[in-house]
Amino acid sequence: MELTLLLLYLFFMSTIAMAFLSLAPWLPSRGKDMKRIFKLAGLKPGEVFYDLGCGEGKIVSCAAKQYEARAIGIELALPLYFICKIRQLFNCKENITFKFKNLFKENLSRADVIYVFGMKGKLKNKLKPKLENELKKGARVVSYSFPIEGWIPEIIDKPTKKDLTIYLYKIQ
């Protein structure tokens, strides 16, 4: 029994480590910044919204509930994915999907809006090439806290010194 619990614990922890190596450690976006995030995104009902590394799923839930978007969260850390699935049960919305998946294996070509809170180096070296290859013209990318090097943002939102910067990019 103890060995089983230990193996289960190690499995859960390994998924958290994989998520960290993939894009970023889990650090939730501030709740107070959600209005700014969605204002920049310009999310409309029926659009396809992706949160890459969605954590516990609060931004995905907001996109589906308040903006009536087709909201998809991708998460690689199993404990966080379970929290997302519980959140999905309580939302009772058909327009929410959570996937336990490496975001680099997800086809993002249908996305209208991508939201990401990733580490600077991973954004530039791993995610940027994927987005450039897959996103359709007119898609928007909202990057929380870190710029995507090599891209010129349409908008840089930082109302005060204490606020985190949010970057909006549009695919040409």
Rosetta blueprint (number, residue, H / E / L):
1 M L
2 E H
3 L H
4 T H
5 L H
6 L H
7 L H
8 L H
9 Y H
10 L H
11 F H
12 F H
13 M H
14 S H
15 T H
16 I H
17 A H
18 M H
19 A H
20 F H
21 L H
22 S H
23 L L
24 A L
25 P L
26 W L
27 L L
28 P L
29 S L
30 R L
31 G H
32 K H
33 D H
34 M H
35 K H
36 R H
37 I H
38 F H
39 K H
40 L H
41 A H
42 G L
43 L L
44 K L
45 P L
46 G L
47 E L
48 V E
49 F E
50 Y E
51 D E
52 L E
53 G L
54 C L
55 G L
56 E L
57 G L
58 K H
59 I H
60 V H
61 S H
62 C H
63 A H
64 A H
65 K H
66 Q H
67 Y H
68 E L
69 A L
70 R E
71 A E
72 I E
73 G E
74 I E
75 E E
76 L L
77 A L
78 L H
79 P H
80 L H
81 Y H
82 F H
83 I H
84 C H
85 K H
86 I H
87 R H
88 Q H
89 L H
90 F H
91 N H
92 C L
93 K L
94 E L
95 N L
96 I E
97 T E
98 F E
99 K E
100 F E
101 K L
102 N L
103 L H
104 F H
105 K H
106 E L
107 N L
108 L L
109 S L
110 R L
111 A L
112 D L
113 V E
114 I E
115 Y E
116 V E
117 F L
118 G L
119 M L
120 K H
121 G H
122 K H
123 L H
124 K H
125 N H
126 K H
127 L H
128 K H
129 P H
130 K H
131 L H
132 E H
133 N H
134 E H
135 L L
136 K L
137 K L
138 G L
139 A L
140 R E
141 V E
142 V E
143 S E
144 Y E
145 S L
146 F L
147 P L
148 I L
149 E L
150 G L
151 W L
152 I L
153 P L
154 E L
155 I E
156 I E
157 D E
158 K L
159 P L
160 T L
161 K L
162 K L
163 D L
164 L L
165 T L
166 I E
167 Y E
168 L E
169 Y E
170 K E
171 I L
172 Q L
